[in-house]
């Protein structure tokens, strides 16, 4: 009996909806990264992009445990000398919680073409409404 190896021709993708309200952002992001990667499937193949589409709702209601809201910073450099920009996660979660959630998921994916393709299948919304009802997403429960 031969080992099954998935390729782009035989990958089937489903749509999942994840509710992040009241749950720690990192734990939800870890489960979302596994769904995007396809690790929940029995046909998972590491060298093939076999993940699903994921819709995350209520990203603004996810929580950061401990003192992360006050002590954690999002930092990026513009490329100019002395232009290191930093924003506290408290203001980042108030202004753009979708970006904070996307950064959490992106850090849990591989830094290659498979990881970039996984990020294209992620949809994050701060409220409970999303425009993807036509895809008939199934609810994914995170314990």
N, CA, C and O of each residue as an XYZ file, in Angstrom:
572
protein
N       0.835     -1.176      0.000
C       0.000      0.000      0.000
C       0.881      1.240      0.000
O       1.808      1.346      0.803
N       0.597      2.172     -0.890
C       1.421      3.362     -1.034
C       0.939      4.463     -0.099
O      -0.242      4.531      0.241
N       1.856      5.314      0.308
C       1.516      6.462      1.148
C       0.875      7.540      0.292
O       1.372      7.866     -0.786
N      -0.228      8.088      0.774
C      -0.917      9.139      0.030
C      -0.150     10.446      0.169
O       0.190     10.852      1.281
N       0.120     11.098     -0.938
C       0.774     12.397     -0.945
C      -0.131     13.367     -1.688
O      -0.390     13.197     -2.879
N      -0.606     14.374     -0.989
C      -1.504     15.362     -1.600
C      -0.729     16.265     -2.548
O       0.446     16.560     -2.334
N      -1.414     16.695     -3.598
C      -0.863     17.711     -4.495
C      -1.967     18.710     -4.809
O      -3.087     18.576     -4.315
N      -1.662     19.695     -5.614
C      -2.623     20.775     -5.867
C      -3.880     20.265     -6.562
O      -4.927     20.906     -6.470
N      -3.807     19.158     -7.240
C      -4.956     18.637     -7.974
C      -5.999     17.956     -7.109
O      -7.175     17.931     -7.474
N      -5.606     17.409     -5.985
C      -6.570     16.654     -5.179
C      -6.807     17.259     -3.789
O      -7.167     16.545     -2.853
N      -6.603     18.570     -3.657
C      -6.870     19.253     -2.392
C      -8.291     19.814     -2.411
O      -8.672     20.529     -3.338
N      -9.063     19.489     -1.391
C     -10.406     20.061     -1.257
C     -10.389     21.028     -0.079
O      -9.904     20.703      1.005
N     -10.923     22.211     -0.313
C     -10.898     23.253      0.705
C     -12.299     23.520      1.233
O     -13.262     23.603      0.471
N     -12.392     23.653      2.551
C     -13.651     24.005      3.207
C     -13.517     25.400      3.796
O     -12.415     25.937      3.905
N     -14.640     25.975      4.170
C     -14.670     27.271      4.836
C     -15.043     27.052      6.290
O     -16.023     26.368      6.584
N     -14.274     27.624      7.198
C     -14.519     27.542      8.627
C     -14.749     28.944      9.167
O     -14.185     29.914      8.660
N     -15.577     29.047     10.195
C     -15.788     30.313     10.889
C     -15.414     30.110     12.352
O     -15.872     29.169     13.001
N     -14.570     31.016     12.862
C     -14.060     30.923     14.223
C     -14.470     32.191     14.969
O     -14.257     33.301     14.483
N     -15.054     32.019     16.139
C     -15.446     33.152     16.966
C     -14.374     33.367     18.027
O     -14.118     32.483     18.844
N     -13.744     34.549     18.014
C     -12.643     34.837     18.928
C     -13.082     35.603     20.165
O     -12.228     36.033     20.941
N     -14.369     35.788     20.378
C     -14.860     36.603     21.487
C     -14.562     35.948     22.825
O     -14.953     34.806     23.065
N     -13.868     36.673     23.696
C     -13.601     36.202     25.043
C     -12.526     35.150     25.162
O     -12.326     34.606     26.249
N     -11.826     34.840     24.083
C     -10.788     33.817     24.109
C      -9.419     34.470     23.940
O      -9.320     35.521     23.307
N      -8.362     33.874     24.489
C      -7.026     34.446     24.310
C      -6.612     34.457     22.842
O      -6.794     33.474     22.123
N      -6.055     35.579     22.412
C      -5.717     35.758     21.005
C      -4.711     34.720     20.512
O      -4.846     34.208     19.401
N      -3.716     34.410     21.318
C      -2.690     33.467     20.889
C      -3.217     32.055     20.708
O      -2.798     31.351     19.790
N      -4.129     31.634     21.572
C      -4.678     30.281     21.456
C      -5.574     30.160     20.238
O      -5.553     29.146     19.540
N      -6.357     31.190     19.985
C      -7.205     31.176     18.788
C      -6.330     31.229     17.537
O      -6.607     30.539     16.557
N      -5.270     32.050     17.569
C      -4.384     32.173     16.405
C      -3.667     30.854     16.117
O      -3.428     30.531     14.954
N      -3.321     30.091     17.150
C      -2.663     28.803     16.939
C      -3.599     27.817     16.246
O      -3.179     27.090     15.347
N      -4.861     27.790     16.659
C      -5.820     26.897     16.009
C      -6.133     27.354     14.590
O      -6.309     26.525     13.697
N      -6.202     28.664     14.374
C      -6.450     29.188     13.025
C      -5.281     28.855     12.107
O      -5.488     28.501     10.946
N      -4.051     28.963     12.615
C      -2.873     28.632     11.806
C      -2.872     27.153     11.419
O      -2.475     26.805     10.307
N      -3.311     26.288     12.321
C      -3.382     24.853     11.998
C      -4.447     24.591     10.937
O      -4.249     23.745     10.065
N      -5.578     25.306     10.998
C      -6.614     25.151      9.972
C      -6.124     25.657      8.620
O      -6.356     25.020      7.593
N      -5.445     26.804      8.621
C      -4.930     27.364      7.369
C      -3.882     26.455      6.743
O      -3.787     26.366      5.519
N      -3.117     25.800      7.552
C      -2.059     24.908      7.084
C      -2.607     23.556      6.632
O      -2.010     22.895      5.783
N      -3.756     23.140      7.206
C      -4.337     21.852      6.852
C      -3.924     20.731      7.771
O      -4.089     19.562      7.424
N      -3.385     21.054      8.945
C      -2.894     20.027      9.854
C      -3.996     19.224     10.511
O      -3.718     18.190     11.119
N      -5.235     19.665     10.407
C      -6.351     18.926     10.995
C      -6.840     17.810     10.069
O      -7.678     17.003     10.471
N      -6.339     17.754      8.860
C      -6.775     16.746      7.887
C      -5.894     15.504      7.953
O      -4.713     15.579      8.291
N      -6.483     14.375      7.629
C      -5.693     13.143      7.592
C      -4.817     13.101      6.350
O      -3.863     12.325      6.294
N      -5.125     13.920      5.358
C      -4.347     13.959      4.121
C      -3.296     15.058      4.142
O      -2.827     15.471      3.081
N      -2.909     15.548      5.325
C      -1.912     16.621      5.425
C      -0.591     16.175      4.839
O      -0.074     15.105      5.158
N      -0.058     17.020      3.975
C       1.252     16.789      3.378
C       2.071     18.050      3.593
O       1.634     19.128      3.189
N       3.255     17.957      4.219
C       3.986     19.167      4.598
C       4.421     20.040      3.421
O       4.500     21.260      3.564
N       4.704     19.445      2.265
C       5.217     20.230      1.146
C       4.108     20.741      0.228
O       4.395     21.333     -0.813
N       2.840     20.520      0.599
C       1.708     20.945     -0.231
C       0.807     21.865      0.579
O       0.607     21.669      1.778
N       0.275     22.858     -0.090
C      -0.670     23.768      0.543
C      -2.043     23.106      0.518
O      -2.741     23.165     -0.494
N      -2.434     22.477      1.625
C      -3.687     21.738      1.659
C      -4.634     22.252      2.741
O      -5.479     21.505      3.235
N      -4.493     23.527      3.109
C      -5.311     24.106      4.167
C      -6.654     24.604      3.677
O      -6.966     24.544      2.488
N      -7.444     25.099      4.621
C      -8.795     25.564      4.356
C      -8.868     27.084      4.493
O      -7.913     27.734      4.919
N     -10.026     27.634      4.119
C     -10.308     29.044      4.318
C     -10.828     29.235      5.739
O     -11.581     28.402      6.243
N     -10.430     30.325      6.385
C     -10.848     30.583      7.760
C     -11.354     32.020      7.867
O     -10.698     32.961      7.421
N     -12.533     32.166      8.467
C     -13.115     33.469      8.756
C     -13.085     33.635     10.274
O     -13.634     32.807     11.000
N     -12.450     34.698     10.753
C     -12.397     34.979     12.185
C     -13.288     36.183     12.454
O     -13.091     37.249     11.870
N     -14.263     36.016     13.332
C     -15.162     37.112     13.696
C     -14.918     37.496     15.152
O     -14.376     36.710     15.930
N     -15.319     38.700     15.506
C     -15.153     39.254     16.855
C     -13.695     39.322     17.276
O     -13.360     39.002     18.417
N     -12.822     39.737     16.358
C     -11.406     39.867     16.694
C     -11.180     40.978     17.706
O     -10.201     40.942     18.451
N     -12.068     41.961     17.745
C     -11.913     43.040     18.707
C     -12.264     42.614     20.121
O     -11.888     43.290     21.079
N     -12.976     41.505     20.268
C     -13.361     41.025     21.592
C     -12.439     39.931     22.127
O     -12.683     39.402     23.211
N     -11.380     39.581     21.382
C     -10.412     38.619     21.898
C      -9.558     39.302     22.964
O      -9.374     40.519     22.939
N      -9.047     38.519     23.886
C      -8.332     39.087     25.023
C      -6.851     38.744     24.944
O      -6.458     37.721     24.384
N      -6.048     39.622     25.517
C      -4.627     39.365     25.715
C      -4.419     39.154     27.209
O      -4.786     40.007     28.017
N      -3.834     38.026     27.575
C      -3.691     37.684     28.984
C      -2.518     38.434     29.603
O      -1.641     38.939     28.903
N      -2.524     38.493     30.914
C      -1.435     39.142     31.635
C      -1.426     40.643     31.391
O      -2.481     41.268     31.273
N      -0.234     41.217     31.316
C      -0.070     42.649     31.100
C       0.312     42.976     29.661
O       0.935     44.006     29.403
N      -0.057     42.109     28.723
C       0.358     42.316     27.340
C      -0.202     43.597     26.739
O       0.450     44.209     25.893
N      -1.380     44.012     27.150
C      -1.946     45.245     26.604
C      -1.073     46.447     26.932
O      -0.979     47.375     26.129
N      -0.442     46.448     28.082
C       0.387     47.590     28.494
C       1.863     47.394     28.165
O       2.565     48.376     27.923
N       2.352     46.166     28.147
C       3.791     45.932     28.029
C       4.237     45.483     26.647
O       5.414     45.627     26.315
N       3.337     44.942     25.829
C       3.733     44.425     24.528
C       3.622     45.522     23.482
O       2.691     46.326     23.510
N       4.580     45.552     22.555
C       4.619     46.551     21.497
C       4.661     45.874     20.139
O       5.240     44.799     19.984
N       4.046     46.509     19.168
C       4.248     46.121     17.773
C       5.261     47.096     17.202
O       5.036     48.306     17.209
N       6.378     46.572     16.706
C       7.463     47.418     16.197
C       7.709     47.120     14.724
O       7.675     45.967     14.293
N       7.955     48.176     13.963
C       8.396     48.011     12.580
C       9.314     49.167     12.212
O       9.227     50.251     12.789
N      10.179     48.930     11.262
C      11.148     49.935     10.834
C      10.800     50.388      9.430
O      10.498     49.571      8.560
N      10.843     51.709      9.209
C      10.471     52.259      7.910
C      11.572     52.112      6.874
O      11.311     52.217      5.675
N      12.787     51.873      7.316
C      13.915     51.810      6.391
C      14.771     53.058      6.444
O      15.891     53.062      5.935
N      14.269     54.101      7.043
C      15.033     55.328      7.216
C      15.773     55.272      8.557
O      15.355     54.581      9.486
N      16.873     56.011      8.632
C      17.699     55.996      9.824
C      16.906     56.564     11.003
O      16.365     57.666     10.916
N      16.841     55.815     12.096
C      16.178     56.271     13.298
C      14.668     56.207     13.264
O      14.020     56.794     14.130
N      14.082     55.523     12.306
C      12.629     55.493     12.170
C      12.055     54.145     12.590
O      11.353     53.487     11.822
N      12.362     53.750     13.811
C      11.736     52.568     14.388
C      10.412     53.005     14.999
O      10.392     53.801     15.938
N       9.323     52.497     14.480
C       7.993     52.855     14.971
C       7.513     51.773     15.921
O       7.695     50.585     15.655
N       6.902     52.174     17.024
C       6.356     51.206     17.942
C       5.006     51.688     18.455
O       4.796     52.872     18.721
N       4.095     50.717     18.584
C       2.731     50.993     19.012
C       2.395     49.984     20.099
O       2.662     48.792     19.944
N       1.809     50.453     21.204
C       1.355     49.542     22.250
C       0.193     48.718     21.731
O      -0.589     49.178     20.898
N       0.088     47.505     22.229
C      -1.006     46.643     21.798
C      -2.352     47.159     22.263
O      -3.376     46.807     21.678
N      -2.380     47.991     23.307
C      -3.644     48.569     23.751
C      -4.218     49.482     22.675
O      -5.407     49.396     22.366
N      -3.395     50.352     22.102
C      -3.875     51.232     21.033
C      -4.073     50.461     19.737
O      -4.960     50.793     18.952
N      -3.262     49.439     19.503
C      -3.425     48.631     18.296
C      -4.744     47.863     18.328
O      -5.419     47.738     17.306
N      -5.108     47.353     19.491
C      -6.372     46.622     19.607
C      -7.571     47.558     19.532
O      -8.648     47.144     19.103
N      -7.404     48.807     19.939
C      -8.500     49.767     19.829
C      -8.688     50.241     18.397
O      -9.818     50.362     17.924
N      -7.574     50.512     17.696
C      -7.658     51.083     16.356
C      -7.818     50.031     15.259
O      -8.632     50.200     14.351
N      -7.046     48.950     15.342
C      -7.038     47.976     14.244
C      -6.855     46.560     14.798
O      -5.764     46.000     14.685
N      -7.894     45.970     15.392
C      -7.732     44.624     15.958
C      -7.538     43.548     14.891
O      -6.964     42.496     15.173
N      -8.012     43.801     13.670
C      -7.813     42.819     12.595
C      -6.330     42.649     12.292
O      -5.861     41.529     12.092
N      -5.588     43.759     12.255
C      -4.156     43.704     11.971
C      -3.415     42.945     13.066
O      -2.526     42.146     12.775
N      -3.776     43.190     14.325
C      -3.121     42.502     15.433
C      -3.348     40.998     15.353
O      -2.441     40.213     15.630
N      -4.555     40.599     14.975
C      -4.848     39.171     14.870
C      -4.104     38.553     13.686
O      -3.600     37.434     13.783
N      -4.036     39.281     12.568
C      -3.307     38.765     11.406
C      -1.829     38.600     11.714
O      -1.212     37.636     11.261
N      -1.247     39.524     12.481
C       0.160     39.405     12.859
C       0.380     38.188     13.752
O       1.404     37.514     13.638
N      -0.570     37.902     14.638
C      -0.449     36.739     15.519
C      -0.475     35.445     14.713
O       0.291     34.521     14.990
N      -1.357     35.378     13.713
C      -1.450     34.167     12.895
C      -0.239     34.042     11.985
O       0.290     32.945     11.806
N       0.206     35.152     11.408
C       1.335     35.127     10.476
C       2.608     34.633     11.158
O       3.431     33.966     10.531
N       2.771     34.958     12.440
C       3.944     34.492     13.160
C       3.946     33.002     13.430
O       4.983     32.436     13.775
N       2.800     32.359     13.278
C       2.696     30.920     13.520
C       2.715     30.095     12.238
O       2.590     28.871     12.282
N       2.872     30.760     11.102
C       2.932     30.079      9.817
C       4.370     30.076      9.305
O       5.168     30.910      9.733
N       4.720     29.160      8.402
C       6.080     29.154      7.865
C       6.341     30.381      7.007
O       5.427     30.928      6.390
N       7.589     30.805      6.973
C       7.984     31.995      6.212
C       8.416     31.587      4.807
O       9.577     31.760      4.435
N       7.488     31.051      4.033
C       7.778     30.648      2.661
C       6.513     30.802      1.813
O       5.560     31.445      2.254
N       6.484     30.239      0.634
C       5.341     30.410     -0.259
C       4.081     29.755      0.298
O       2.974     30.231      0.046
N       4.238     28.670      1.050
C       3.070     28.024      1.640
C       2.448     28.926      2.701
O       1.224     29.035      2.773
N       3.267     29.571      3.520
C       2.761     30.479      4.542
C       2.073     31.691      3.934
O       1.054     32.148      4.451
N       2.618     32.217      2.843
C       1.987     33.371      2.181
C       0.664     32.975      1.541
O      -0.285     33.759      1.551
N       0.590     31.787      0.991
C      -0.668     31.314      0.417
C      -1.711     31.071      1.506
O      -2.903     31.285      1.284
N      -1.269     30.629      2.675
C      -2.194     30.434      3.794
C      -2.769     31.766      4.251
O      -3.956     31.847      4.569
N      -1.961     32.799      4.290
C      -2.436     34.106      4.741
C      -3.466     34.694      3.773
O      -4.308     35.491      4.186
N      -3.412     34.316      2.505
C      -4.408     34.801      1.542
C      -5.781     34.198      1.796
O      -6.786     34.748      1.345
N      -5.842     33.084      2.506
C      -7.121     32.437      2.800
C      -7.689     32.822      4.154
O      -8.701     32.263      4.578
N      -7.058     33.766      4.840
C      -7.527     34.215      6.145
C      -8.341     35.493      5.990
O      -7.904     36.438      5.334
N      -9.527     35.519      6.598
C     -10.376     36.709      6.617
C     -10.678     37.040      8.076
O     -11.219     36.207      8.802
N     -10.331     38.250      8.507
C     -10.525     38.653      9.904
C     -11.464     39.848      9.937
O     -11.292     40.805      9.181
N     -12.460     39.789     10.818
C     -13.441     40.858     10.973
C     -13.555     41.209     12.450
O     -13.525     40.332     13.313
N     -13.688     42.510     12.728
C     -13.779     42.934     14.119
C     -15.177     42.727     14.702
O     -15.307     42.559     15.914
N     -16.203     42.732     13.896
C     -17.557     42.499     14.384
C     -17.989     41.066     14.155
O     -17.184     40.206     13.798
N     -19.265     40.824     14.364
C     -19.778     39.466     14.181
C     -20.332     39.238     12.775
O     -20.725     38.116     12.453
N     -20.373     40.260     11.939
C     -20.877     40.148     10.564
C     -19.725     39.918      9.594
O     -18.631     40.455      9.767
N     -19.993     39.104      8.565
C     -19.007     38.882      7.507
C     -19.746     38.676      6.190
O     -20.889     38.217      6.191
N     -19.111     39.007      5.065
C     -19.786     38.900      3.769
C     -19.619     37.548      3.080
O     -19.834     37.459      1.871
N     -19.248     36.500      3.799
C     -18.945     35.213      3.169
C     -20.003     34.155      3.464
O     -19.675     32.974      3.578
N     -21.258     34.557      3.588
C     -22.319     33.593      3.871
C     -22.577     32.672      2.684
O     -23.056     31.552      2.867
N     -22.268     33.125      1.476
C     -22.499     32.315      0.281
C     -21.593     31.088      0.232
O     -21.919     30.110     -0.441
N     -20.461     31.127      0.934
C     -19.549     29.987      0.956
C     -19.983     28.915      1.949
O     -19.377     27.845      2.006
N     -21.030     29.190      2.734
C     -21.565     28.255      3.725
C     -20.488     27.752      4.683
O     -20.207     26.554      4.721
N     -19.877     28.661      5.461
C     -18.835     28.211      6.381
C     -19.393     27.420      7.548
O     -20.499     27.682      8.023
N     -18.617     26.453      8.003
C     -18.991     25.666      9.165
C     -18.346     26.255     10.406
O     -17.253     26.814     10.327
N     -19.002     26.140     11.543
C     -18.478     26.679     12.790
C     -17.405     25.744     13.322
O     -17.603     24.532     13.404
N     -16.271     26.320     13.680
C     -15.174     25.555     14.289
C     -15.084     25.974     15.744
O     -14.801     27.134     16.040
N     -15.320     25.047     16.649
C     -15.314     25.343     18.072
C     -13.915     25.182     18.640
O     -13.264     24.155     18.448
N     -13.465     26.215     19.342
C     -12.174     26.181     20.016
C     -12.440     26.023     21.504
O     -13.139     26.837     22.108
N     -11.887     24.982     22.088
C     -12.132     24.716     23.512
C     -11.239     25.552     24.389
O     -11.312     25.456     25.614
